[in-house]
Amino acid sequence: MTVSPFDTVAAVSTPYGKGGVAVIRLSGDQALTVAERIFFPLGGKKLTEHPSRTAVYGLVRDPEDDRVLDDALCTTFRGPHSFTGEDTAEIACHGGVLVTRNILEACLRAGARQALAGEFTRRAYLNGKLDLERAEALGNLLDAGNDEQVKLARAGMNGLLTSSAEAVYSDLMAVLANMEAGMDFPEEDLTEMPLWEIREAIDRAEAALKGLVETYRTGHAIAEGIPTVICGRPNVGKSAFYNRLVGREAAIVTDIAGTTRDVLTDTVSLGRVTLRLSDTAGLRESDDPVEMIGVKRAKQAMDEAELVLILSESSGPDSEADELAETLSGQGKTVLRVYTKGDLAMMAPIPDGAVCVSSVTGEGFDALREAVERAFIDGNLRMGEEAVVFSARQAAALRETAANLHAAAENLDAGLPYDICADDIRAAMSELGSLCGREMGEDVLTEIFSRFCVGK
């Protein structure tokens, strides 16, 4: 199917299923025309004769055979005063699956195209109603599973990160303009900023960017989630521990060693941190080909994890776990030792920094939460009040910007010509512009907005 950003599109903007109300949204140049072909207000006036932003009661009819599909409310929003910046109509009908589908199909037969995932929000971005930070934050708000994710999303929708980036961008623009004036008209002595002042401005910008990058560990832990692996020898209670964290009997728990053969995954909230959790097969040598595959997958999951929870029984030492913890820590991973079966009578002392839990009683899971939060959450950040980097794309853009500024500073210190240093600053500004959506490739936009649901 050939699609165009100028098409009029339609989609159900509420979840499919049985409910009190469903909303079908139309957006585009012909949105009001399409709406008038299927929606007929009671009282005689045409839909477009009613004021914008006013809910109008009427009948929805099939455009082909004129049969009544439902009685509903329709609200129009004339561009640019709408979410997308385009003419928009929203039909609020009864929330039955068949009724909703019939009205959507009527919209399509009347001249609209089925909206793609995230297309309404993408149009809002392209029409200047949202910047890229606010668009991404909106996606996070829709997916939020805990209060901390809501706070972070609301901060993004308030544009705190964009404001911080724009301030740095403006400072760099002043530096670049000053350098270019000196290059273009050297005989006029138009340079207002001496070299030392240019150098200090670059240092300030680089420091500001690095400060923003440092917030990514916290933003990533809250919004994207930490790839986390539960590992350990067979029968140390990994599956029971996993079930306790996900809040349901997701993994089979038995006294038979090697019960878990594959990697089980789920996303859970542990306090302020989101864990993209994996339960793995017990680590041991085995001749069982199926178990060998499970162990191989467990090791692969550990390679890809940022946080590794190494489980041991609390009744005695575990030299294999000690060795594994040392190896993984040396690879730069965050490792937390967890001692299980804390409800049993026989308990040995546990090392400093470790936690002891009982998957049966829940004892020790508060200490686990606190330990994970200490590892990933910056307690000095005022969530919802300060700019926080919450996506890998944002962090990459900021790191690349800082790297270009560092190169500019080194070239200035080496006495290289201004035009070389100016190129580094232009590259930095280009990267910083991509953070705010000033310069953004089509493939990146497609990736960002494809994560949204259809109807948003």
Number of C-alpha atoms within 10 A of each C-alpha: 3 3 11 9 11 12 17 25 28 30 29 23 19 19 14 14 12 14 12 10 14 24 24 21 27 33 34 25 17 19 26 23 19 25 28 19 20 21 30 21 20 13 8 8 10 12 23 15 7 14 13 16 15 12 16 21 19 18 20 27 21 21 20 11 7 11 11 14 19 18 19 21 20 26 22 26 22 21 15 15 14 17 20 24 22 24 22 28 27 25 28 24 22 19 19 16 14 14 16 27 16 17 25 23 18 22 28 19 16 18 18 24 20 20 21 19 18 20 25 28 23 26 20 20 21 17 15 13 19 22 21 26 25 24 24 21 25 21 20 24 20 14 15 17 16 18 12 20 28 22 18 27 31 20 21 28 24 17 21 20 23 22 13 16 22 17 14 20 18 12 14 21 15 14 21 22 13 18 22 17 15 19 17 11 11 11 8 9 10 15 17 13 15 10 13 11 12 20 17 12 19 22 17 14 21 23 13 17 24 17 14 21 21 14 19 22 19 24 28 21 24 30 28 18 19 20 19 25 29 27 29 27 20 21 22 21 24 27 27 23 25 24 17 18 19 18 10 10 12 15 19 10 17 13 10 9 14 19 17 23 18 18 18 17 17 14 17 17 19 19 17 20 27 24 25 20 26 22 27 28 30 25 21 13 9 12 7 10 9 12 21 17 15 21 25 15 17 24 17 11 21 21 14 13 20 18 25 25 23 22 26 27 22 25 17 13 13 14 10 13 18 13 11 15 20 11 13 17 15 11 10 10 17 18 23 21 22 24 27 25 23 22 16 11 9 10 16 13 11 16 11 7 9 15 23 24 23 20 21 13 12 14 15 17 19 14 14 20 17 16 15 22 19 11 17 20 20 16 10 6 13 12 20 19 14 16 24 28 25 28 19 13 13 21 23 14 21 26 19 17 27 26 18 22 26 19 17 26 22 14 17 19 12 9 10 12 11 17 15 13 21 22 14 22 25 18 17 26 26 18 24 26 19 18 25 21 18 13 13 15 9 9 8 12 15 14 10 17 20 15 13 23 17 19 23 21
